[in-house]
Amino acid sequence: PAATLTFPSEAPVASITIPNSWGPKETEGGIDATSDDSAIYLSVDVADAKTSDKVISDAIDFLTENGVKIDDSTKQT
């Protein structure tokens, strides 16, 4: 079975269906879940023009802290 979550819950702008076994939960800015074997971590955040830079910066920080190397040549402005 899978759960369909709408987010943010107070004023939904999107929905996503994630297997129940992944433990999907609403976060402050979206939804996250982890596969049964912990091989996949999924995080979806909602951002608007005012918050998108912060959401992107937080995502890059998270990836870097977890050993992901970002190719600077792919950066778009």
C-alpha positions as CSV (number, residue, x, y, z in Angstrom):
1,P,0.0,0.0,0.0
2,A,1.0,3.6,-0.5
3,A,0.1,6.9,1.1
4,T,-0.8,10.0,-0.9
5,L,0.2,13.1,0.9
6,T,-0.7,16.7,0.1
7,F,1.5,19.5,1.2
8,P,1.7,21.8,2.8
9,S,-1.3,20.4,4.7
10,E,-2.8,23.8,5.5
11,A,-2.8,25.0,1.9
12,P,-1.8,22.1,-0.5
13,V,0.0,22.9,-3.7
14,A,1.1,19.4,-4.5
15,S,0.6,15.7,-3.7
16,I,2.9,12.7,-3.9
17,T,2.3,9.0,-3.4
18,I,5.0,7.1,-1.4
19,P,4.9,3.5,-0.2
20,N,3.7,3.3,3.4
21,S,6.7,1.2,4.3
22,W,8.9,4.2,3.6
23,G,7.4,6.1,6.5
24,P,6.4,9.2,4.6
25,K,5.9,12.3,6.8
26,E,5.3,15.9,6.5
27,T,8.2,18.2,7.4
28,E,8.2,21.9,8.0
29,G,8.6,22.6,4.3
30,G,7.4,19.5,2.5
31,I,7.6,15.7,2.8
32,D,10.4,13.2,3.4
33,A,10.6,9.4,3.4
34,T,13.3,6.6,3.4
35,S,13.1,3.3,1.6
36,D,12.9,0.1,3.7
37,D,16.6,-0.7,3.0
38,S,17.7,2.9,3.6
39,A,19.1,3.0,0.0
40,I,16.8,5.9,-1.0
41,Y,16.0,9.1,0.9
42,L,13.4,11.3,-0.7
43,S,12.8,14.9,0.3
44,V,10.4,17.2,-1.4
45,D,10.2,20.9,-0.3
46,V,7.8,23.6,-1.4
47,A,9.3,27.0,-2.1
48,D,8.2,30.3,-3.5
49,A,10.2,33.1,-4.9
50,K,11.0,34.4,-1.4
51,T,12.3,31.1,-0.1
52,S,13.7,29.2,-3.1
53,D,17.3,30.4,-2.5
54,K,17.2,29.1,1.1
55,V,15.7,25.8,0.1
56,I,18.3,25.3,-2.6
57,S,21.1,26.3,-0.2
58,D,19.9,23.9,2.4
59,A,19.7,21.0,-0.1
60,I,23.2,21.6,-1.3
61,D,24.4,21.7,2.3
62,F,22.7,18.4,3.0
63,L,24.1,16.7,-0.1
64,T,27.6,18.0,0.7
65,E,27.5,16.9,4.3
66,N,26.5,13.4,3.0
67,G,29.4,13.1,0.6
68,V,27.8,14.2,-2.6
69,K,30.1,16.2,-4.8
70,I,28.3,19.0,-6.7
71,D,29.6,19.8,-10.2
72,D,29.8,23.6,-10.2
73,S,29.6,23.6,-14.0
74,T,26.0,22.6,-13.8
75,K,25.0,25.7,-11.7
76,Q,22.4,27.8,-13.3
77,T,21.5,31.4,-12.4
